[in-house]
Amino acid sequence: MFTDRRTYTDFLANVLADRLKQLQALGLIRRRGTGRGATYALTEKGLDLLPAMLELVSWSARHDRHTAAPPDFVARIRRDREAVATALRKNLRRGYGLD
């Protein structure tokens, strides 16, 4: 399928660019800057997905023995998902300059 690393890398870059455009079109992320220096940040709509994402992390820890989710983070989610979501949302909002 791929004849050299450059072709493979170009393919991955195109897939990433397409996914980022889709997320932007859905209003989940916004782009800052142009070209290679562009960065992406979650919007308020994207931040509202945090509870669902935390549930996926918890589900993964239950059903995938190879999950990359750190056990201490999973334990925090299981103890108090809302507190974890609130703390993450606060840190992300601050980092994205949304507060």
C-alpha angles and dihedrals in degrees: 000000000000120000099191142005093259092058090048092048091048089051092052091047090052092049091049092048090050093050092048091051090050092050090049092049089052090051094241097119137019129212123231121195130358140269121000091340093063119121131194130219135184117257123219087267090054092048089054087067092067096098091052091047091050089051089053090052090051092046091050092052090052098046108026117061089192095055117143091216110121109242093229091054091049090050090052090051092050092048097049117353093176093054091049091048091048093050093047092047091050093049093045093047089051092047092049093045093243098131 
